[in-house]
Amino acid sequence: MLELQNVTKTFGKQVTAVDDLSLRLDAGVVGLIGHNGAGKTTLMQMIATLARPTSGRILFDGSDIVAKPEAIRARLGYLPQDFGVYRNVSALEFMQYFAALKGVRDPARIRRLLELVNLHEQANRMASTFSGGMLRRLGIAQALLNDPDILVVDEPTAGLDPEERLRFRNLLAELGFHKLVIISTHIVSDVETIAGHLAIMRSGRLVAFDTPDDILGRARGQVWTASVDAAEYDSLRASTHVLQALRQGSRFALRIAHPGPPCLGAQPAEPSLEEALMAQRYAVKEAA
């Protein structure tokens, strides 16, 4: 469905935001993971035809979207990280405006989408009175107006409370059964239970594209627990990668990423997905 071929984006002569990235994506939920500044937003802007690659091609169903952006725009839904609304209009008026821009002529669809994001009871409220979470939900509703085949959302849970985050994740998971949903985030918990694949970016490059199970499998045997005193804790901090440290009286309960037992008495631990990604990152650093 969507194929990126050796895509590079540079700014000036010094900054390479995306570096020779190739990737093929089909329907399902894909988590785009990376630290702030890894190049995620730039990549998503290129997919949404808001920026042009310096080199390389982006194909949607075989059509080059750089040469023919209309090939994807009518079938794309996009929620940027910084989503602005006209705050002197109601949620309903906002949706009607975007429906007109997208050529959607079905008023019932607007009502259904407001219900889907749990804003139907606030449809006539001014957007200026909405919380950050409500504005994010309004943003996803507008992104779905044209029933897109590709949904691109950048840091979708920013500003949401725990209940709203859960509702949002469930919605994106349901959409992923029939569409390609690309979720950019640096919060692993946003995608660990819903993404079929994770694309991991670091310094503009794609360093891995795997299922969560594959990532967890490679990390087994690289995450350890240990209980140590203060002196040994200081030593381990200098020689290993301590993922977590909890003080328990005069001792510290540690979780450590290391290719082998980091100290006497260390026990192998089942890694979380976030720990697995950190262990993989440390392994790449050490190999370099």
Steps between C-alpha positions, in 0.01 A plus 500: 500500500766754608865465405790729585811455287829649624326810634728778624407845628765761572471856625784718379841337487525386860175335610383162368157440654429174312791297368460247215187337644328210321181336627193321367171519691164328456173522695534482877633711784866602479670673791768748395729512805791729572631767733415866444700612198525152347328617180153358559304821438698582186433153364128529568485843338651350186245217500224762539649698204567802724874471431697367207789257536840626394551166328326164475141407417177446692249276320134450585343209312781540249455875441778744589338743746777755455425531129125443548398603855131472410552122482503484879337819629142391435566171684701641790406608851757701695518619859816708560666533835400866527135496401336842490129575480291808442410563861204730427300223332322199645620143454215441254584812298867400497412157363262648242776732378751218457234280341448769237876523438521122456190475282300302758130568453353263760387680820430164661870412471591806704262393775632142494861617533420732789335203671801282421734740685244561777438866414139479380368652823741794459434552128365853550763613750762752392837341435655769722343324802645157416773332701817382329366147489173608343690693233705188417178302464357767273822478299465126445136548399600745224775264386238228446251716309596370156513133616874485424696190405807640679477672838812682622501627859793677665530471881124429524470473879674826588287675761263208559414364842534120561136423415516702178832334405341158535196602295724647231717190479195276468363718220827487306522123550152455350586721203812292436293196402416662166743792456866580527538693826841657567545624856806709579593509868787486746265344761526124449182424699299685235566225246626189679156333517360609162787517248570202276842642414734759644722717281781631718681816398821640638673814372299494180567136415275197519685264735235226530162393365363209701200364683484569875540125563823488297640798690410341834648168391838653419508680835449186708823425680605865485288642785584414861387570853738542792496620859819687592640738759583864428865440409417225250220713357749778423730246334220353288385844388847560361538162327148396391173651388270530803139516379336543839614548859276482807636565849406229749641602836880497468493308170390563142275279287628534143394406149801499270556459126815295440595213266591276794456492879612847613588400856500217748144394580339664196195317367360507145177701470219504248544833320223748431486630144651831611786317673550283191533807282747656743703178514510495120611863493781432745608192304528710183708761684738241638538332159586838348 
